[in-house]
Amino acid sequence: MAEILATKRSLPRYEMPNAFEAIRAEALFASTLQPSRSPSPDQVRRAVATTLRRPGIRGCAAQMAREFGDHPDTAVARMSWALATIKTVFPAPPTTPTANVRPLAFAS
């Protein structure tokens, strides 16, 4: 049992994307940019903005869902690239603990 717990603790930690990262990744996924072209950060930002303006958030999500249904093998690789690229181009602001913030109390 201790070996299992030790193994689980040693696995790399994966952080779920926040809402902004997820929406931007969906937009990048739905854009015409290709990972093989190694787009610059400016190209990524423009593609995300353009894609979000044209089909919108729902349109990007619909296109992504369609691709996952039609081509799941390539869609997984594209979404992995999109998420990694978004996290690089739009780094999350550092989180700093706020002073004088008390944890919420839950009623039992």
Buried (B, 14 or more C-beta within 10 A) or exposed (E): EEEEEEEEEEEEEEEEBEEEBBBBBBBBBBBEBEBEEEBEEEBBBBBBEEBBEEBEEEBBBBBBEEBBEEEEEEBEEBBEBBBEBBBEBBEEEEEEEEEEEEEEEEEE
